[in-house]
Structures are given as structure tokens and as C-alpha cells.
Amino acid sequence: MTSAVPTAVPNTEASESAAASSQAPLNMCGPDFPFAYDEFLAHPAGLGSVPAEHHGTEVAVIGGGLSGIVAAYELMKMGLKPVVYEADRIGGRLRTERFPSVPDSAENVVAEMGAMRFPPSSTTFFHYVDKMGLGTTPFPNPLAPDTPSTVIDLKGESHYARTTDDLPEVYGAVARAWNDTLERGARHTEMQQAIRDRDVARMKEIWNGLVAELDNQTFYGFLCDSPEFSSFRYREIFGQVGFGTGGWDTDFPNSILEILRVTYTGADDDHLSIVGGCQQLPQRLWEDAPAKLVHWPTGTSLSSLHDGRPRPAVTGLRRTAAPGGGPGNITVTDASGSIRTYPAAVFTAQSWMLLSKIECDEGLLPIDHWTAIERTHYMESSKLFVPVDRPFWRDVDPATGRETMSMTLTDRMTRGTYLLDGDGDGPAAICLSYTWCDDSLKWLPLSANERMEVMLNSLAKVYPDVDIRSHIIGDPVTVSWEDEPYFMGAFKANLPGHYRYQRRLFTHFKQDRLEEHHRGLFLAGDDISWTAGWAEGAVQTALNAVWGVMTHFGGSTDPLNPGPGDRYDDVAPVELPED
């Protein structure tokens, strides 16, 4: 979600040393739990080890999305035997669809139904992207440097722009209002500098105070409390265009803390897409045979441990007594009727599955964690893609010097339209519409073709002289994540007052403070991360779970490379009072 308005202006009175350090890149290792996951992954000592007597021990990994596959991959490298359960396909919300009408040779023409753009600040995510040898390319976000042009269409009036300077002054005024609001209400530049410097103490000093102050505040309330946004017109424009890839009014009811986590860490800037589709990452991790393995013979992969296929959907989870006493085992029933018992398990699937699709023993989790899962708030989201014969939008009208069509933000039904080049002048794709929440629900009952007709009619009002339909060469593909049976929503987004629930779920991997009978099951996945909706959160929580399983078996990290649980007391999220 590359920013459509300028980011906060740096403090020009900063010292030379601060100015130099400001060149360090932002990362998503903070501010709630400022552990350097990227450094932990890159350290030559590795992530840790388990005692030899546990080598080959099976560990259930429930969910074959990115978090589950990363957790399984790292547990396998330690010498454990992950048993992955997946109800649908490897990848989860890293779901890449191909168009049957597009030749196989056009391998870069894909529809990214879930995640499709990744900020460079996702440093642990890109550790695995680089490890698997995947290529990246800039994503064509509004007003991004690699996007030829953008059209902002609001209230029936369109504005063509190549940079923010091409927009009417009111847009620049709204951008400045947002920057000033962030500085005034959230010490934005100061926090970004602390993140660049990896200054844990400074991050926590700023953030802990803001959490206590802002936990009960909505995004919209935060704007309304700012003198810069006293104008309803400013708030309306900001809601439609946002500070990122599109209208952020769908986020207005959410906690402002959710938004600050995005802006602080640069999660909305300089996005990249994965060449050929992001689902390749979990698929390649599934097939990869790591060079450094404990216990397993050379050439072992997750795929080979599973004879090529994960176990089917989980239908039941319960606690069963361990031989000789001690922490209970986790017994898993799957859709085939098979029942297996494990001394530890990692749950990475959508957390509401524990309330509906999976028959669960209440003893799986402490009651406060069940409450946190029940209170989880999910965002709806829908997309619609069509394949086209070529990137016709790059054709330039000699009379105006403008491209035929542009990346488009609008208050019409489409909301966001993205133009996705293929290779050269061959087939390409258009994301006709990317919508959220109420906008997504407006077309939930419609078929893919009905949705396409609505979107083409909407775009025809923005581009009356462009015959998009004539370029379409195949059937549309669509998704509504709220209607997907194993997801029931696109991703979690905390409402005001949810910080305490979020903290319970994220810190679940540190189980020394839990009753013994509640240990051994570890929650992971972007649902329980501080950065839900970003693949980075899925990876970070997977690494937390790996540390949890390792210590559950009596293992430890190398003293030179302490893990997230080893550093817990130094970086733990602030604990708000509950009385």
C-alpha cells in the first residue's frame, strides 16, 4: 500500500548523527514487541536446538498458510517431525490464481487473491523470499514512482496525476494535515527514528504511553480530535483517498493503534510484488530440502515427510493425558477420521475456526484466551481480476499526452483498480476492484460475471472513451474472503479497547506463566500478530511458536543468538491494568 501522500517530514533540527542514522531502513520488528526477528534469523548460530532424545518427535502444525509452513520448516530443521494439516491448499491467504485463457508462457500474469504487495520493511518475510530465490518487482500503487499515472475520481470529478503535485491543492492540504496530526498526536518522526536505530528503550518509552492513552480511540476519533482535521471535507477526502493505496474510511471504526503500527513501520510504503505470484513462497518452502538439517537425511523436505500431501482439515482438538503425568498431549481428529496424538502442536489457522469448524476441548486454552478469540474482529475484503490481451492502458493519447487508463482510486463501486503488466506487449491483467468491509459486502451475493458487469459499468463513468471489455480474453476470477469457509474474513483488525485481548494472543508462545495443563499448544499466524494483514506478522508469530515448541521439549537457543522468549522480559508488550 504505497503511500499516496507524503510521509511525515523529518525534523530538520536533528543532529548530524541522527540525520545519518535516519538512513537506516525501517522494519516491522516493533513497536509492541521490538525483537529483531530478522537478526535472529540471519545469525549463523541458528534458531536453537532440541535434545537428541526428541529428534523425530511429531509435532502437529494446523494450517498450511505461510505461518504454518514457516513454523514446520524451522521445526524440521531442528530435527522434529512436523505434521501439517491443511483444509484447502498450501499458502492460505498467499493465494495465486492463474487464468486458463492465458498461455503458460505468460507466467507473470496472475491474480493475487489475498496478499499481493509487500513492504521492504517486512524483513523476516523477505529473508524467506530471498532464501527461496524469488524475484520481486515494484507494485503499481497510486502515485508510486513506477506507476505511470493515477486517476482519483471523487464525487463525479476525476483528477489525473503522475505525482502529488499534479493534484488540486486540497489534496496537498489533506496530506499536510495528516502529517501534522501524526506528529502532534503520535510523535511519528521520533518513533520512526527509534525503529531505524533499533532503540528498544526509546520505542517502548514512546509506545507504552501511547497505548495507555489511545487504546480506547478509533481512527476516526483520532482524526476528529486533531485541529488539522476539523474540516469534515478534509476527513471525507482522507477517507476516500487515504494515506496509502486507497480509501481508509473502512478502517475508521478500528483502533488508531492499528493504523500507527502501519505508518510507523513503513508498512504502507514502496511495495513489491512477487514475480509469478506470492503463493510460490510457501510452496517452495514445502518442497525445499535445507542444506543444514539435524537428524533428517540430506534431501529431506516437508513434502517428503508428508509423502507429498499435508493431512486434511482438522475437525477436533482435545487434551489427553500424557503417559506418566505432566503436561497433556494434543489429540487431533481430521476430516478423514484419523486420530493422532502429539506432545505439542502449533495452531496457525484463522482463530474463529476454534469456535466453529473445529470441535474443541475448552481445556486447550485458558479462559482469558478464549475470550480474546471470541472478541477478535475481522475485516471483509473482495477482489475481482480479469485477463486482458495486452497492457493497453499504456497507449498514449497524442492529443493529451496521457495514458489510456491509469491506476484508479474512486468512491464508485470499484474503489481501487490496479493495472498489472505482463511481459512486454503480451497478456496482462487488471484488478478491476479491490474493496473492504461494507464495500465488499455490497457485491457479496453476485457471481463473478455479475461483479464484472458492475465494475465495468462503474469504470465506464471514469473512462467513457475506453472499451475495456474489448480487451478481456477470459473469465473473471474473484474472491470474497468473508465467504471463504476456512477464513471467514480477510484479516483481524482490533477495535478500540482490544489491546488487552491482542496481548493475550500474541504472548501465548511464552508459556512458563501458564498452568501446566494449558501448555503445549502454541498459537501463531497473522491473526494473533500485531500486524495482522501483513505477511510479516505471520512469519514473526511462526518464529515465536518455533521458540515455544523448542523450549517445551527442553531445548534452547545459542547464547549468542537469544530468541524472542529469551528476550521476552526486555521487549514484552506493555501490560495495561484490568481492574
N, C-alpha and C positions, 0 to 999 in steps of 0.2 A: 504494500500500500504506500507507494512513494508519495511523499508529501506534496499536496497541491498548493500549499502556501509556504512561505519561507519559514525555516525553523527559527528558534529563538536567537536573537542577536547576541554574540559573545560580549562579555564585559570588556570594553576597550581599556579599562584602567587596571586590568590584571597585570601581574608582574611578568617579566620576561620568561621566568622559569615556568609559570603557569601557562603562558602562551605556547611554550614549546611542548609541554605535556599535553596540551589540548589537541595535538595532532594524533595522539594515541586513539585507536578506534574505539567506538562504543561497543558494548557487548551486553548480552541479556543475562549475565550472571549477577543479578541484583534487581531491585534494591531490597526485596523482602528477605532473601537468603543469599547474601553475597559470597557464595562459594565459587571458586574459579574452576568450574567443570571442564573448561577447555584445557587448562593447565594440567588438571588431574588426568585427563585422557591422554595428553601428549607426553606425560612423564615416562621415561624408559623403564621405571620400576614396575609399571603396570598397575592394575586396579586392585590387586591383592590376591590372596590365595586361601584355600580351604585345606584342612588337614587331609592327609593322604587317605585315611580310612573312609572319607566321604566321597572320594573320586568315583564317578559313575553313578552317584545317587540321583534319582529322578526328582525333578522339581517341576511342578505344573506351571505353565505360563498361559494364562487365559486371555486371549485376544492376540491376533496376529497383525495388528497395526504396527506403526513404526516403533512405539514404545515397547510392545511385546517382543518384537523381533530384535531390537537392540538389547533388551534385557536377556533374551535367550542366547544371543550371540556371545555376550560377555560372560554369561554363566557357563556356556560350553567351553570357552577359552580357559576357565578356571578348573575344568575337569568335571564339572557337574553335567547331568544329562537333562536338559530342558525338554519338556513335553508340551508342545504348543497346541492349544485348542483355538480353532478359528471357525466362526459360523458361516463366513462368506468367502472372502478371498484375502490373500496376503496383501497387506497395505493399509487396510482400514480407510481413513479419510485421505490418505495419499492414493487416490483412485484415478487412474488414467484410462480414458476410453479412446478407442480408435474408430474411425469412420469406415464402414465396409466399402463405401464408394471411392475411397481414396487409395491409390496404389500403395503397396507395401514399401515401395522405394521412397515414398514421402514420409519417412519415419518420424519427422519432426512435426507433422500435422496431427495434433492430438487435442482431446478435450479433457482438461483437468477439472474433474467434478468436485473435488474437495480442495485441498491445498494446491496453490498454483504459483505463489510468489513468496520469496524467502529473503529476508534482510541479511546483509553481511554480518550484522551483529549476532546472528544465530550461529555462534562459533562452534558449539558442540555438534549441532546438526551438520555443519559443513566439514567437520572432522570426518564424518562418515561419508559424506558426498565425495570428498577428495580421496578417501581410502578406497572407495568403490570405483574411482576413475570416471565419474560422471561430469559432463560438461555443463556449463551454465551460459545464459545469455540474458541481457537486460530485459526486464518485463515492461511492456508498453503502458505504464501507468500515466494518468493525466499529468501533462506538463513535465514529464520526466525528460532528461536530456536526449534519450534515444527514441522518444516518441515524436514523430514528425509534427503532429498538431493535436490540439484538443478543442472540442466544442463543448461549451457549457450552455445548456438550454434550460432556462428557468422562466416560468410564467409566460410561455409562448415567445420568449425573446432569446435568440441564440447569439453567442459570442465566440468567435474563432480566435484561437491563441496558440502561439508557439512557446511563449514564456509568460510569466505572470504580468510582465509589463504591458502585454497586449490586451489585458482585461480592463474593463472600466474601473475607475478609481475606487469605487465602493468595495471591490474585491480586495484591493490592497489594504484598504482601511480595516476590513474584517480580519485580514491576515495579521496586521499590526495589533489589532485588539486581542487576538488570540495569543500572540507572543507576549504582550504586556500582561495578560491575565495569568499566563503560566509563570512569569517572573514574579508577579505580585503575590500570587496565591500558592505557588509550589516551589519557589527557589530553583527554577528549572535549570538555568545555566550552571549554578553551583552544584546541583546533583549530577548533571551530565559530566562535569569536570571530575567529580569524585568517582564516577563509574569509569571514566577514561583512565584515571590514576589507580583504579582498583583500591581505593582508600576505604576500607571497610568501616572504620570508625566514623568517618565523615558521612558515608552513606546512611549508616544507622542513626546517626545524630539527626540528620535531616528527615529521614523517612519515618522513624519511630514517632516523632512528633506529629507528622502529617497524618499518619494512620489514626492516632488518637483524635485528631481534630476533624478529619474528613470522612471517617468510616460511615457516618450516617448521611453523607451528602451525595445527591445524584449528580451526574454530569450536567444536567440542565440547571440544577440549583447552583452549581459552581459557576456556570456562566452568568446566571441572573445576579449573583452576589458580586460580580465584577462590574465596576463602573464603566469599563470599556464596552460591556455588552448590555448597557441599559436600554439600547435600542432593540425593539422586537425585530425590526428589519434585519439588523446585524445577526441576531440569533437565528432567524429564518434562513438567511443566506448561508450561514455557517452550517446549519443543519443539513442543507441540501448539498453543499459542496464539500464541507468538512476541511480538515487539515490533512487528509490523506487521499485515499483512492476514490472517495465518493461521499455521499451524504452520510453524516454521522448522527442524524436525528433518531435513527433506530437505536442508538446507544444512549440517548438522552436519559432514559429511566435507570440506567446502570450506575453503579458506584463510580465516582470520579477516580477512585484509586485504580480501577481497571484501565482508565484512559491514561493516567500518568505513567503507569508501567510501560505503556506503548511509547509514549513520547520521550520519556527519559532514556530509554534504551535504543532509540533509533529503529524500533521495530517497524516503523511505517516509512522507512526511507530506503532508496536505492535498491529496490527489489530485483532479484534474479529469478529466472525460471530454469528448470532442469531440462536440458535438451533431450527430447524424446519422451519426456514425461517423468513426473516425480515418483510414480509407483515403482520405477526401476530400483530406487534405493532399497526399500525393504525386500524386494525380490532378489536383488544381488546379495544382500546380507544373508538371505535364506540359502542361497547357493554357494556362498563364499567358503573356501577352505582356508582358515587363517594360517599364517606361517608359524605363529607361536601358539602352540596348544599344550595344555597339561593333560596327561592321562590318555587322550584320544590319539589314534594313529594319524600320521600325516595324510591329508586329503579329506579328513572328516569335515562335514558341513552340517548345518541344521537340517538341510534336505536329506542328507544321507542317514542322519539319526532317525528320521521320520519315514524312511522309505519313500521319500518324495512328496508326501502329503501330510499336512497337520491333522490332528484329531478333530472331529466335528464339534459342533456347538455344545457348550456346557448347558445342561438343564438343571443340575443340582449341585449344591455345595453344602457340606456339613463338617462338623468337627467329630473326630473319632479318637478314642483313647490310644495313646502311644504305648507300645509294649514296655513294661517296667515303669509306667508312670511318666511324669514330665509333661512338657507341652504337647497338646493334642495334635494329631495329624489332620490334614485336609483331605477329605474324601470327595472326589469329583465324579459326577454322573454325566455322561454325554449323550448326544442325540441318538447314538447307535445302541444305547442301553448299557454300554460298558461302564463299569465302576472301578475306579483306581484310587488308591490312597497314597498320599505324598507327605513327607515330613515338612515341606514348605511349598508355598505357591505364591505366584505374582498375578494380581488381577489388574489388567490394563484396559479392559473393555469399558464402554460407556457405563457410568456408575448407576444409572437408573435400571440397568439390566438386573442388578441385585434386588430391585424392588418388584420386578415384573416377570421377566423372561426366565429367571433362574430361581428355583426353589431353594431358599437359603435357611440355614440354621442361624437363629439370632445370635448364637454364641460366636459367630465368625468375627464380630466386631464389638467394641464397646458401644453402649447405647448412645453416647455423645457422637460417635462417628456415624451411626445410623441416622441420627437427627440431621447431621451435616449433609448426608447424601440425599435425604428427603427434601431438604431446603435448596438443593442445587437448582440453579436457574439456567436454562438452556436457550440459546438463540436459534431461531429458524433461519434457513438460508436456501435459496434456489438458484440454479443456473440453467441456461439454455444455449447450446452450441449448434452451429451449422457449418458444414464443409462448403467451401466455395472454390471456383475453378482457378483463381489466382488472386493475389493481393491487389485487387482493382482500386482500392482506396488510395493507392499511391499515385494513380493517374492525376496529373496536374491540369487544372483548367487554365488554358493560356490567357483567358480574359481576366481572371482574378489572381492567378499565381498560387491558388490554394489547392490542396489535395481534394480528391473527390469526396472523401469521407474521413472523419477523424475519430480518435478516441472520444467517447461522448459521455458526459455526465448530465443527467436531466431529472426533472421532477415528474416526468412521464413514467409509464409502467415499466419501461426497460431499466431505469435508474442508471445502470452502468453498462456500457458497451465497449468491448475490447477487441482490437483488430490484431490478429495473430498471424504474422508472416510465416510462410513455409520456407522452402529452399528456392531462391531465385524467383522465377515467374510461374512456378508450378502451383499445385493446390495449396490452399491456406485455410484458415478457419476464423470464424467470428464468434466470440461470446456475445450473443445478441443481448443477453440480460443477466445481471448478477444482482440479486436482491436479498434483503434481510427482513426478518420479523414480519410485521404486518404486510409489507410489500411482497414478501414471499408467500404469505397466506392468501393473498388476493388471487393467485393463479394455481393454488394447490389442486383444485378439482379438475383442472384442464389437462388434456392429453398433450403429448409433445407437439403434435401438429397444431392443435388449438393454441398452445402457447406461442408457437412460431408466428401464427397469424396475428395474434395480439401485438407481438413485438415488432413485426414488420409494419403494421399499421401505425404503431407509435413512432417508429423511426422515420416513416414517410412524412410525418409532420415536421421533422427536423431537417430531413434531406428530401424535399419534394421532387427534385430532378434526378435522384439516384435510384436506379432499378436494382435493388439488392437481390430481389427474387431471381432475376435472370442469371445471377452468378452462382446460385445454390446448386450443388451437384449431388446431394444426398439427403437422407432423412436427418432431422434434428435429433440430438441426444440431450436429455435433461435429467435433473435430479432435484428433489426436494428432501433435504436431509431430515426434516421433521417427520417425514413419511417413511423413512428407511427403518425397517423393523429392528435392526440391531444398533441403531444410533438414536432415533427419536429427537434429533436436534443436531445443529451444526457444531456447536461447542458451548461450554459453560461460560457464563458472564455473571459475575457477582452483582447482586443488588445491594443497595445501602444496608449496612448492618450485618453483612455476610462475612466480614473479615474473620471472625472467630471460627466460623464453620470452615472457611478455607484453610485456616491454620491447622485445624484438627486433621484434615485430609492430607495436606502436604507433609506434615511431620509424622505421619503414621509409620514411616520406614524406621524411625528411631524408637525401638520397642522396649528398651530397658525400663521404661516407666509404665508399661502396660502390665496388667495382670498376666501371669504366665499362661493362663488358658486362652488369652487373646493373641498370643504371639504366633508367628509362622506364616501368616497370610499378609502379603505386602501390596498395598495399593500403589498403582502407578498410572501413567497416561496423562495426556494433556488436560483431561478433565480435572485432575487434582493439582495441576501445576498453577503457579502464579501467572503464567502467560498462556492461558487457555486459548485455543485457536491458532497457536503458533507451534510449528513442529519442534522448535527448541524446547518447549515445555515438556513435550512427550519424551525427548531424549534425556533431559535432566532428571525427570522423575524415574525413568528407567534405570539410570545410574544410581539413584538413591536406593531403589529396590535391590539392585545387584549388591550394594554395600550391605543392605539389611539381610539378604539371604546368606551372604558370606559370613557375617558375624553370627547369624543364627546357627550356623554349622561350626562355630568356634574358630572361624578364620579371621584374618586381619589384613590390613594394608601394610605396605612397606613404610617404615618410619620416615623415609624421605618423601613419601607421597601420601599424606593423610587424606582420607576420603571425607565425604560430606557428613557422615556420622561422627568421625573423629574430630572434626572442626565444629561440631554442632553448637557447643556452648558459646563459641566465639561469634557465630553468624546466625544463630536461631532467630526466627521471626519474633517481633515484639509480641508479648502476651498481654492482651487487653483484659482488664478486670471483668468478671462475670457476675459480681454481686452488686 
